[in-house]
Amino acid sequence: MEKSVGEVPSGEKEFNQLTRKVRDILEFPEISEEEFESMLKSASRAYGGPLPHKTYSLCPETRKVVPALIWEKDGKVWITKKCPEGMITDVYYESVEQYHHFQKWKYDFKLMSANVEGSGVNCPFDCGLCPRHRSHTNLLNIVLTNRCNLNCWYCLPRDEEILFRIRGETVIARMEDVAKLINFEHRVEIDGFSGEYGTPDFLEVLTFREGKAEWVKVTKFLRRKHEGEVYRIRTHTGRVLRTTPEHKFIVYSNGGFVKKRADELSPGDELVLLWNFEAEDNVQEIDLIEAFKELPEEEKEKIYVRGISDLDLSPLKAKYGDKIYQWKSRDSMPLKAFYELGVSGTFRLGRDATKHELPSKLKITPEFAKLVGYFIADGHYTDKDLRITVAHEDVERELTAIIEGLGLPHSALEWEGKAKQIVIGSRLMRLVFKYALGIPEKAENKRLPKDFLRFPREVRIALLSGLFNGDGYVVRGERHLNVGYASVSRGLIRDILYLLASLGVFARVYTVPKEKVSGANHDLHKLYIAGQDMVKLVEMLELREGHRERLGDVGERKPVRTNRVGDFFIDTVEFIETEEYSGYVYDLEVNAEEHAFVAGDGMLISNCFFYAKEGQPIYEPTLEQIRMMLRNAKKEYPIGANAVQFTGGEPTLRDDLIEIIKIAKEEGYDHVQLNTDGIKLAFDPELVKEIREAGTNTLYLSYDGMTPQTNWKNHWEIPLIFENVRKAGGPGIVLVPTTIRNVNDHELGAIINFGLNHLDIVRGVNFQPISQVGRVPKKERQRFRITIPGAIKRIEEQTNGAIAKDDWYPIPIAGHIARFFEAFTGSRYYMTSHFACGAATYIFLDRENKRVVPISRFLDVEGFVEYLESKAEEIEQWRRLGKLQKLKLGAEIFMKFRSFYDEKYAPKGVGVLELIKNAFMHGNYDALGQFHMNSLFLGMMHFMDEYNYDVERVERCVIHYAMPDGRIVPFCTFNVIPELYRDKVQAQFSYTWDEWKAMHPDWDYKKDKYVRTKEFVEEMKNSELYRKTYIDIEDYFGLNTKA
């Protein structure tokens, strides 16, 4: 495997490229509660009944099982349920015609054994193969490991800031300060980095969701040590953020979004930044008694709480003696002693013996906010008061009126040659500004009040008015006009940017280095607003007379010349620099499909894309547990499991994989398949040979498309995988594309064509329409959801009708066909899945005429299956028949079969009739295998999620997971309700990180990870093997299928 530095494949860049343009949106119909209830009353109830049909489903958010309605409209079949969170509709089947056609082939069956004690009445919450379950295990899944080979990690420096919502309170906070609230209880190693993380339940950040700025939960808060460079990115509008080199930014490119590392960014790259977001308006007063808990102890001793005469002070008598009576008579007591009472209420606060008081619950009024704005702009602290410099008479008049209106003691102070200062002579108000509002000392450290984004809108506007009247300015030229604000505090500029964004006003920032300002000790940061945003701001603010005069007639202004995307805008990278850094760096994992959050001055960056289980307990069942799970499934009556799929994680990461395969064969499993991305098999030909020799029949190989974008997992490795399988003489390959609307649904025909070009090793293509597990917004489901009929329609279009919708059959009829080939071997599989779960067909390659022939074109499948049904009793007697009787029955069925078979439409050069004859006359697994080697199986299996969940389908599931606690659970229970099944049981039987490392002292996490280098990609791209695999191939459908 390549050793040079490269990337661990993750698919995030490719997915963003693919989803730039939405080709097709699936519109969901609306249905009222009244319509729902009315249809539900008249709906059919028996399995396979006419539409509308009643079933039961799962609510995505509350996890309740509720009645659901399957109904038709506009030629499609829908599933609707009334959940506590509201009415939820999703598409069930994209063709009502195909639904009805498949429905007639429903096949019910009763499993006579159970491996759980529950009755199943609470399905799917008491799941196992219970007495209600209708199907035996056609394919047993066993998870061998939760280790995988894909991930990445990137981080922000400790003093970088993010807009957080902490326990519902919106604040701009430094990463290291928020880290103090986190319990870092988990250790983690990723790509050679060691770190730790916590899982807070009180933290939210802003993300980009379909153009809207929305709050999402932070699920992991990570930190690690970093020694080396960090990148400082500055945009054209003056926004700034620092990250580690590998951190990824959201970049706007060709009308869509991609992700780029910080060290890959270049000037001119377009980033996505916050323009506007909704503030909360929920802080209208400050509880000073609560806020003053942060005061130094010596200050608490000087503050008195007044209005306490009605309080019971007796609990303090033991400590303070008769002082409590003095406090009572004076109606005043020290704040420090008051805290010991633990009472709440409305009081008055004073300091020492002064008469000046403040209410304990200080109202945040527009007048008070304007005063705060003036102080931040031109004020400073002394040891005993607040002072605000006033250089203009109109400012002095307004400030004096505000202070007098608030009842604050004040005076004026003038020094020769100095600007006048207004003095607010209240030590108490000084403490309010410094501790309750959190306004730091010194101009270079100034910030807005810590709760400013929670102030009511009119208060935020007043705060801005005070700021701009203090340190604001107006610039008017012949062709330009703007309003600006200047400060030596970069943090204050960031606060104002967010404050303006909360009001929907766009601003730019320009920094003047201190070296260019005579006598300056700090850089000067200038914020300015122009165009229509300036007009909007001016209309909001109560600007002083001098500003109004300079503005004059604002007139019509042009909008800002920038590209808006909903609540965000596009900004170009202007400057990139690096600096040395030593210390902790931090990152977040967010609960959002977009995997992004807003940081710094509003830049949208990628979250850590933290893959499940990394650094957490490792699940790998023992050989004894695996044998037990295999045996349990064999015990099913009347038909035990005969096929097993080993899955993960990535199962090839297990060192004892060969032994596991041999155990399956020892336990009597005829069919063993390995669910893999194949990457390890690409670079280890000996392993391919070993798994074949151990008894693996099939590689169930992830293959999502024909390009590096649609098949980011293993596009470049596929040629090596195929080469190694050919050299080893197997196992056969089934390509498994996860099918997603608007992502790879345009390549389904090309994938089939690809399989036909490699028919010597590819046995089938099994499409899996996406299962959208988790909470998925409606728009996302409309964008990505595809069902079996939708995929079949695309295949018909993309193969120019060579494989049409009428060539497909539901899984139950495929079971009848399987009996046609396999009943005589002594093994039987009922294949009694729900008719809506899957579809299948076989296609043959007529090499002479270079055409593709589905089995239905030369075989009347439905007529033949009906004939087989009429001979069911005789076929059932096969095992008890003598040799001559078997030959007679086989010959009879074969001769009758000829009447359903039309030679002139059959593929030339394949000998289909002879293959079928051998399947009957010899009646063994090898004969069936020869059939599969000369055909390409096409299948579809649509696994469910919370939105299209149908309990009737769960009860008939034929693909099951075995668990080490002894239960066997349907696929769509195991994965859709992981907290009860997959995650819960795996956690119970997992090793802790430390236990695992102690058991495997030579194991290194990073060795699990596959790194794809640019050199490897270039080498493959230019290789003859790549050309033979992807380029020099036949186009059987008249389409351009070359990669």
SULPECOR-V805437 format. One record per residue. N is the residue number from 1. SS is DSSP state (2 for helix, 1 for strand, 0 for the rest). PHI is phi in whole degrees, -180 to 180 (NA if undefined). BURIAL is # if it has 9 or more other ideal C-beta (glycine too) atoms within 8 Angstrom, else .. Layout:
N:SS:PHI:BURIAL
N:SS:PHI:BURIAL
This chain:
1:0:NA:.
2:0:-58:#
3:0:-104:.
4:0:-73:.
5:0:-66:.
6:0:-156:#
7:1:-112:.
8:1:-82:#
9:0:-57:#
10:0:-131:#
11:0:86:#
12:2:-67:#
13:2:-65:#
14:2:-65:#
15:2:-63:#
16:2:-65:#
17:2:-65:#
18:2:-69:#
19:0:-100:#
20:0:-60:#
21:0:-117:.
22:0:-96:.
23:0:-83:.
24:0:-155:.
25:0:-114:.
26:0:-93:#
27:0:-80:.
28:0:-94:#
29:0:-76:.
30:0:-90:.
31:0:-144:.
32:0:-82:.
33:2:-62:.
34:2:-65:.
35:2:-63:.
36:2:-60:#
37:2:-64:.
38:2:-65:.
39:2:-67:#
40:2:-63:#
41:2:-65:.
42:2:-97:.
43:0:-70:#
44:1:-70:#
45:0:-123:.
46:0:-70:.
47:0:-53:.
48:0:80:.
49:0:-70:.
50:0:-68:.
51:0:-83:#
52:0:-71:#
53:1:-128:#
54:1:-95:#
55:1:-140:#
56:1:-128:#
57:1:-140:#
58:1:-114:#
59:0:-84:#
60:0:-61:#
61:0:-94:.
62:0:-90:.
63:0:62:.
64:0:-91:.
65:1:-90:#
66:1:-134:#
67:1:-60:#
68:1:-134:#
69:1:-117:#
70:1:-103:#
71:1:-146:#
72:1:-116:#
73:1:-163:.
74:0:57:.
75:0:78:.
76:1:-124:#
77:1:-110:#
78:1:-121:#
79:1:-122:#
80:1:-130:#
81:1:-143:#
82:1:-101:#
83:1:-103:#
84:0:-55:.
85:0:-86:.
86:1:127:.
87:1:-75:#
88:1:-129:#
89:1:-123:#
90:1:-144:#
91:1:-78:#
92:1:-100:#
93:1:-150:#
94:0:-82:#
95:0:-144:#
96:2:-69:#
97:2:-62:.
98:2:-70:#
99:2:-57:#
100:2:-65:.
101:2:-65:.
102:2:-71:#
103:2:-59:#
104:0:-70:.
105:0:-99:#
106:0:-58:#
107:0:-144:#
108:0:-105:.
109:0:-154:#
110:0:-116:.
111:0:-73:#
112:0:-96:.
113:0:-122:.
114:0:-139:#
115:0:-116:#
116:0:-135:#
117:0:-82:.
118:0:-62:#
119:0:-80:.
120:0:90:#
121:0:-67:.
122:0:-98:.
123:0:-51:#
124:0:-103:#
125:0:-94:.
126:0:-127:#
127:0:-80:#
128:0:173:#
129:0:-83:#
130:0:-87:#
131:0:-59:.
132:0:-84:#
133:0:-72:#
134:0:-102:#
135:0:-132:#
136:0:-81:#
137:0:-80:#
138:0:-79:#
139:1:-139:#
140:1:-93:#
141:1:-101:#
142:1:-128:#
143:1:-78:#
144:0:-89:#
145:0:-164:#
146:0:-106:#
147:0:-76:#
148:0:-137:#
149:0:-122:#
150:0:-135:#
151:0:-179:#
152:0:-165:#
153:0:-151:#
154:0:-148:#
155:0:-151:#
156:1:-115:#
157:1:-62:#
158:0:-64:#
159:0:-96:.
160:0:-71:#
161:1:-113:#
162:1:-137:#
163:1:-80:#
164:1:-106:#
165:1:-119:#
166:1:-107:#
167:0:51:.
168:0:86:.
169:1:-107:.
170:1:-81:#
171:1:-145:#
172:1:-95:#
173:1:-137:#
174:1:-75:#
175:2:-58:#
176:2:-69:#
177:2:-74:.
178:2:-67:#
179:2:-59:#
180:0:-67:.
181:0:-91:.
182:0:-98:#
183:0:-93:.
184:0:-82:#
185:0:-98:.
186:1:-116:#
187:1:-94:#
188:1:-151:#
189:1:-127:#
190:1:-137:#
191:0:50:#
192:0:86:.
193:1:-90:.
194:1:-105:.
195:1:-161:#
196:1:-150:#
197:1:-150:#
198:1:-123:#
199:0:-122:.
200:0:-70:#
201:0:-115:.
202:0:-125:.
203:1:-121:#
204:1:-136:.
205:1:-138:#
206:1:-85:#
207:1:-128:#
208:1:-97:#
209:1:-134:#
210:0:53:.
211:0:88:.
212:1:-97:.
213:1:-88:#
214:1:-127:.
215:1:-80:.
216:1:-135:#
217:1:-76:.
218:1:-87:#
219:1:-96:.
220:1:-142:#
221:1:-121:#
222:1:-113:#
223:1:-147:#
224:1:-153:#
225:1:-83:.
226:1:-136:#
227:1:-122:.
228:1:144:.
229:1:-79:.
230:1:-125:#
231:1:-101:#
232:1:-109:#
233:1:-104:#
234:1:-121:#
235:1:-98:#
236:0:-61:.
237:0:-89:#
238:0:90:#
239:0:-75:#
240:1:-136:#
241:1:-154:#
242:1:-115:#
243:1:-144:#
244:1:-70:#
245:0:-57:#
246:0:-87:#
247:0:-68:#
248:1:-104:#
249:1:-104:#
250:1:-82:#
251:1:-116:#
252:1:-88:#
253:1:-147:.
254:0:52:.
255:0:83:.
256:1:-140:#
257:1:-116:#
258:1:-130:#
259:1:-120:#
260:1:-132:#
261:1:-65:#
262:2:-59:#
263:2:-80:.
264:2:-107:.
265:0:-70:#
266:0:-134:.
267:0:-53:.
268:0:102:.
269:0:-60:#
270:1:-100:#
271:1:-99:#
272:1:-109:#
273:1:-130:#
274:1:-74:#
275:0:-107:#
276:0:-150:.
277:0:-154:#
278:0:-85:.
279:0:-85:#
280:0:-103:.
281:0:57:.
282:0:-116:.
283:1:-114:#
284:0:-115:.
285:1:-155:.
286:1:-114:#
287:1:-81:.
288:2:-67:#
289:2:-62:#
290:2:-70:.
291:2:-66:#
292:2:-76:#
293:2:-64:.
294:2:-85:.
295:0:-67:#
296:0:-58:.
297:2:-59:.
298:2:-68:.
299:2:-76:#
300:2:-61:#
301:0:-69:#
302:0:-97:.
303:1:-95:#
304:1:-119:#
305:1:-97:#
306:1:-113:#
307:0:88:.
308:0:-109:#
309:0:-63:.
310:0:-88:.
311:0:-82:.
312:0:-87:.
313:0:-96:#
314:2:-58:.
315:2:-61:.
316:2:-96:#
317:2:-62:#
318:2:-60:.
319:2:-90:.
320:2:-109:.
321:0:63:.
322:0:-73:.
323:2:-59:.
324:2:-65:#
325:2:-73:.
326:2:-65:.
327:2:-60:#
328:2:-64:#
329:2:-69:.
330:2:-85:.
331:0:59:#
332:1:-157:#
333:1:-145:#
334:1:-61:#
335:2:-59:#
336:2:-62:#
337:2:-72:#
338:2:-59:#
339:2:-59:#
340:2:-71:#
341:2:-75:#
342:0:67:.
343:0:-109:.
344:0:-127:.
345:0:153:.
346:0:-109:.
347:0:-135:#
348:1:-122:#
349:1:-117:#
350:1:-136:#
351:1:-127:#
352:0:51:.
353:0:-98:.
354:0:-70:.
355:0:-82:.
356:0:-63:#
357:1:-131:#
358:1:-128:#
359:1:-67:#
360:0:-66:#
361:1:-116:#
362:1:-84:#
363:1:-70:.
364:0:-93:#
365:0:-96:.
366:2:-57:#
367:2:-64:#
368:2:-64:#
369:2:-63:#
370:2:-65:#
371:2:-61:#
372:2:-60:#
373:2:-61:#
374:2:-61:#
375:2:-66:#
376:2:-62:#
377:2:-71:#
378:2:-135:#
379:1:-111:#
380:1:-155:.
381:1:-92:#
382:0:-117:.
383:0:-66:.
384:0:-132:.
385:0:-155:#
386:1:-113:#
387:1:-133:#
388:1:-125:#
389:1:-78:#
390:1:-124:#
391:0:-107:.
392:0:-134:.
393:2:-64:.
394:2:-65:#
395:2:-68:#
396:2:-60:#
397:2:-61:.
398:2:-67:#
399:2:-62:#
400:2:-61:#
401:2:-63:.
402:2:-64:#
403:2:-62:#
404:2:-67:#
405:2:-63:.
406:0:-86:#
407:0:72:.
408:0:-95:#
409:0:-67:.
410:1:-155:#
411:1:-157:.
412:1:-115:.
413:1:-134:#
414:0:-127:.
415:0:-120:.
416:0:-60:.
417:0:81:.
418:0:-117:.
419:0:-71:.
420:1:-66:#
421:1:-122:#
422:1:-97:#
423:1:-104:#
424:1:-96:#
425:0:-84:#
426:0:-132:#
427:2:-61:#
428:2:-65:#
429:2:-68:#
430:2:-59:#
431:2:-67:#
432:2:-61:#
433:2:-64:#
434:2:-79:#
435:2:-107:#
436:2:-73:#
437:0:-88:#
438:0:73:#
439:0:-87:#
440:0:-70:.
441:0:-81:.
442:0:73:.
443:2:-61:#
444:2:-72:.
445:2:-107:#
446:0:-55:#
447:0:-140:#
448:0:-73:#
449:0:-53:#
450:0:-62:.
451:0:-105:#
452:2:-60:#
453:2:-78:#
454:2:-106:#
455:1:-71:#
456:0:-58:#
457:2:-55:#
458:2:-66:.
459:2:-73:#
460:2:-63:#
461:2:-65:#
462:2:-64:#
463:2:-60:#
464:2:-63:#
465:2:-60:#
466:2:-62:#
467:2:-61:#
468:2:-73:#
469:2:-74:#
470:2:-85:#
471:2:-107:#
472:1:-85:#
473:1:-155:#
474:1:-121:#
475:1:-115:#
476:1:-122:.
477:0:-126:.
478:0:-64:.
479:0:-125:.
480:0:-145:.
481:1:-153:#
482:1:-151:#
483:1:-107:#
484:1:-132:#
485:1:-145:#
486:1:-124:#
487:1:-158:#
488:0:-88:#
489:0:-98:#
490:2:-68:#
491:2:-65:#
492:2:-65:#
493:2:-61:#
494:2:-60:#
495:2:-59:#
496:2:-66:#
497:2:-58:#
498:2:-68:#
499:2:-63:#
500:2:-64:#
501:2:-62:#
502:2:-68:#
503:0:-107:#
504:0:75:.
505:0:-114:#
506:0:-95:#
507:0:-138:#
508:1:-115:#
509:1:-127:#
510:1:-130:.
511:1:-108:#
512:1:-102:#
513:0:-59:.
514:2:-60:#
515:2:-64:.
516:2:-94:.
517:0:-117:#
518:0:-59:.
519:0:76:.
520:0:-79:#
521:0:-102:.
522:0:-140:.
523:0:-63:#
524:1:-107:#
525:1:-106:#
526:1:-111:#
527:1:-107:#
528:1:-139:#
529:1:-125:#
530:1:-135:#
531:2:63:#
532:2:-65:#
533:2:-66:#
534:2:-64:#
535:2:-60:#
536:2:-61:#
537:2:-66:#
538:2:-62:#
539:2:-67:.
540:2:-76:#
541:0:-81:#
542:0:-97:.
543:0:-80:#
544:0:-68:#
545:2:-58:.
546:2:-62:.
547:2:-65:#
548:2:-63:.
549:2:-65:.
550:2:-70:.
551:2:-65:#
552:0:61:.
553:0:-84:.
554:0:-66:#
555:0:68:.
556:0:-78:.
557:0:-123:#
558:0:-81:.
559:0:-68:.
560:0:-62:.
561:0:-84:.
562:0:-152:#
563:1:-91:.
564:1:-92:.
565:1:-129:#
566:0:64:.
567:0:-83:#
568:1:-125:#
569:1:-141:#
570:1:-100:#
571:1:-134:#
572:1:-90:#
573:1:-70:#
574:1:-110:.
575:1:-149:.
576:1:-129:#
577:1:-139:.
578:1:-118:.
579:1:-146:.
580:1:-78:.
581:1:-145:#
582:1:-141:.
583:1:143:.
584:1:-71:#
585:1:-123:#
586:1:-132:#
587:1:-152:#
588:1:-126:#
589:1:-113:#
590:1:-114:#
591:0:-86:.
592:0:-150:#
593:0:-63:.
594:0:-75:.
595:0:51:#
596:1:-149:#
597:1:-151:#
598:1:-90:#
599:1:-140:#
600:0:60:#
601:0:-83:#
602:0:113:#
603:1:-76:#
604:1:-91:#
605:1:-126:#
606:1:-76:#
607:0:-81:#
608:0:-75:#
609:0:49:#
610:0:-81:#
611:0:-76:.
612:0:-57:.
613:0:82:#
614:0:-68:#
615:0:81:#
616:0:-98:#
617:0:-55:#
618:1:-105:#
619:0:-101:#
620:0:-147:#
621:0:-62:#
622:0:-74:.
623:2:-61:#
624:2:-66:.
625:2:-66:#
626:2:-64:#
627:2:-62:#
628:2:-61:#
629:2:-65:#
630:2:-63:#
631:2:-67:#
632:2:-57:#
633:2:-70:#
634:2:-68:#
635:0:-79:#
636:0:-57:#
637:0:-125:.
638:0:-90:.
639:0:-128:.
640:0:-84:#
641:0:-65:#
642:0:-131:#
643:1:-133:#
644:1:-133:#
645:1:-117:#
646:1:-93:#
647:1:-135:#
648:0:-152:#
649:0:38:#
650:0:-116:#
651:2:-64:#
652:2:-71:#
653:2:-75:#
654:0:-77:#
655:0:-71:.
656:0:-101:.
657:2:-59:#
658:2:-62:#
659:2:-65:.
660:2:-64:#
661:2:-62:#
662:2:-63:#
663:2:-62:#
664:2:-60:#
665:2:-67:#
666:2:-61:.
667:0:-84:#
668:0:92:.
669:0:-86:#
670:0:-72:.
671:1:-119:#
672:1:-125:#
673:1:-129:#
674:1:-116:#
675:1:-89:#
676:1:-149:#
677:0:-85:#
678:0:77:#
679:2:-63:#
680:2:-66:#
681:2:-70:#
682:2:-66:#
683:2:-110:.
684:0:-136:#
685:2:-60:.
686:2:-66:.
687:2:-65:#
688:2:-60:#
689:2:-63:#
690:2:-66:#
691:2:-70:#
692:2:-67:#
693:2:-66:.
694:2:-72:#
695:0:127:#
696:0:-73:#
697:0:-89:#
698:1:-140:#
699:1:-96:#
700:1:-89:#
701:1:-99:#
702:1:-59:#
703:0:-158:#
704:0:-96:#
705:0:170:#
706:0:-96:#
707:0:-121:#
708:0:-63:#
709:0:-81:#
710:0:-74:#
711:0:-120:#
712:0:-69:#
713:0:-65:#
714:0:-147:#
715:0:-54:#
716:0:-77:#
717:0:-92:#
718:2:-53:#
719:2:-57:#
720:2:-71:#
721:2:-61:#
722:2:-60:#
723:2:-62:#
724:2:-69:#
725:2:-67:#
726:2:-62:#
727:2:-64:#
728:2:-85:#
729:0:75:.
730:0:134:#
731:0:-70:#
732:1:-67:#
733:1:-114:#
734:1:-112:#
735:1:-79:#
736:1:-125:#
737:0:-89:#
738:1:-75:#
739:1:-100:#
740:0:-130:#
741:0:-58:#
742:0:69:#
743:0:-118:#
744:0:-134:#
745:2:-71:#
746:2:-85:.
747:2:-116:#
748:2:-65:#
749:2:-63:#
750:2:-65:#
751:2:-65:#
752:2:-63:#
753:2:-58:#
754:2:-62:#
755:2:-62:#
756:2:-64:#
757:2:-72:.
758:0:-127:#
759:0:-66:#
760:0:-68:.
761:0:-125:#
762:1:-91:#
763:1:-95:#
764:1:-172:#
765:1:-128:#
766:1:-117:#
767:1:-77:#
768:1:-126:#
769:1:-54:#
770:0:-59:#
771:0:-105:#
772:0:-95:#
773:0:-73:.
774:0:103:.
775:0:-80:.
776:0:-122:#
777:0:-58:.
778:2:-55:.
779:2:-64:.
780:2:-68:#
781:2:-66:#
782:2:-65:#
783:2:-81:#
784:2:-111:#
785:0:-67:#
786:0:-141:#
787:0:-114:#
788:2:-57:#
789:2:-61:#
790:2:-64:#
791:2:-68:#
792:2:-63:#
793:2:-62:#
794:2:-65:#
795:2:-65:#
796:2:-60:#
797:2:-67:.
798:2:-82:#
799:0:-109:#
800:0:54:.
801:0:82:.
802:0:-63:#
803:0:-124:#
804:0:-100:.
805:2:-63:#
806:2:-76:.
807:2:-85:#
808:0:-103:#
809:1:-136:#
810:1:-70:#
811:2:-55:#
812:2:-56:#
813:2:-73:#
814:2:-63:#
815:2:-65:#
816:2:-64:#
817:2:-64:#
818:2:-61:#
819:2:-67:#
820:2:-54:#
821:2:-91:#
822:2:-117:#
823:2:-59:#
824:2:-77:#
825:2:-83:#
826:0:95:.
827:0:-109:.
828:0:-130:.
829:0:-132:#
830:0:-76:#
831:0:49:#
832:0:-100:#
833:0:-67:#
834:0:-61:#
835:0:-62:#
836:0:-92:#
837:0:-76:#
838:1:-158:#
839:1:-148:#
840:1:-157:#
841:1:-162:#
842:1:-117:#
843:1:-124:#
844:1:-120:#
845:1:-106:#
846:1:-87:#
847:0:-69:.
848:0:-62:.
849:0:-105:.
850:0:50:.
851:1:-135:.
852:1:-105:#
853:1:-125:#
854:1:-67:#
855:2:-59:#
856:2:-71:#
857:2:-77:.
858:0:-124:#
859:1:-134:#
860:0:-76:.
861:2:-61:#
862:2:-66:.
863:2:-64:.
864:2:-67:#
865:2:-65:#
866:2:-63:.
867:2:-65:#
868:2:-59:#
869:2:-60:.
870:2:-69:.
871:0:-103:#
872:2:-57:.
873:2:-64:.
874:2:-66:.
875:2:-64:#
876:2:-63:.
877:0:-85:.
878:2:-51:#
879:2:-61:.
880:2:-91:.
881:0:-82:.
882:0:-76:.
883:2:-61:.
884:2:-66:.
885:2:-65:.
886:2:-62:#
887:2:-63:#
888:2:-64:.
889:2:-66:#
890:2:-62:#
891:2:-65:#
892:2:-62:.
893:2:-66:#
894:2:-64:#
895:2:-64:.
896:2:-66:#
897:2:-56:#
898:2:-59:.
899:2:-73:.
900:2:-96:#
901:1:-110:#
902:0:-116:.
903:2:-60:.
904:2:-68:.
905:2:-100:.
906:0:-71:#
907:0:-66:#
908:0:-82:.
909:0:82:.
910:0:-104:#
911:0:68:.
912:2:-60:#
913:2:-61:#
914:2:-67:.
915:2:-61:#
916:2:-70:#
917:2:-60:#
918:2:-63:#
919:2:-60:#
920:2:-76:#
921:2:-71:#
922:2:-95:.
923:0:54:#
924:0:-135:.
925:2:-66:.
926:2:-65:.
927:2:-64:#
928:2:-65:#
929:2:-61:.
930:2:-62:#
931:2:-62:#
932:2:-65:#
933:2:-71:.
934:0:-108:#
935:0:-137:#
936:1:-116:#
937:1:-78:#
938:1:-116:#
939:1:-133:#
940:1:-142:#
941:1:-138:#
942:0:-101:#
943:0:-75:#
944:0:-89:#
945:0:-138:#
946:0:-62:#
947:0:-85:#
948:0:-113:#
949:0:-64:#
950:0:-133:#
951:2:-61:#
952:2:-60:#
953:2:-71:#
954:2:-60:#
955:2:-66:#
956:0:-115:#
957:0:-62:#
958:0:-111:#
959:1:-110:#
960:1:-124:#
961:1:-105:#
962:1:-94:#
963:0:-121:#
964:0:-69:#
965:0:-87:.
966:0:101:.
967:0:-81:#
968:1:-121:#
969:1:-125:#
970:1:-57:#
971:2:-51:#
972:2:-80:#
973:2:-95:#
974:2:-56:#
975:0:-95:#
976:0:-84:#
977:0:-121:#
978:0:-62:#
979:0:-67:.
980:0:-102:.
981:0:-124:#
982:2:-56:#
983:2:-68:.
984:2:-64:#
985:2:-73:#
986:2:-64:#
987:2:-64:#
988:2:-64:.
989:0:-110:#
990:0:-94:#
991:1:-96:#
992:0:-67:.
993:2:-56:#
994:2:-68:.
995:2:-61:.
996:2:-63:#
997:2:-69:#
998:2:-69:.
999:2:-74:.
1000:0:-128:.
1001:0:-62:.
1002:0:-91:.
1003:0:-79:.
1004:0:-129:.
1005:2:-52:#
1006:2:-68:.
1007:2:-70:.
1008:2:-69:.
1009:0:-88:#
1010:0:-90:#
1011:1:-108:#
1012:1:-94:#
1013:0:-94:#
1014:2:-64:.
1015:2:-64:#
1016:2:-64:#
1017:2:-61:#
1018:2:-64:.
1019:2:-62:.
1020:2:-66:#
1021:2:-58:.
1022:0:-97:.
1023:0:-88:#
1024:2:-66:.
1025:2:-64:#
1026:2:-63:#
1027:2:-63:#
1028:2:-65:.
1029:2:-76:#
1030:2:-112:#
1031:2:-102:#
1032:0:-84:.
1033:0:-127:#
1034:0:-75:.
1035:0:-109:#
1036:0:-79:#
1037:0:-115:#
1038:0:72:.
1039:0:-122:#
1040:0:-87:.
1041:0:-105:#
1042:0:-77:.
1043:0:-70:.
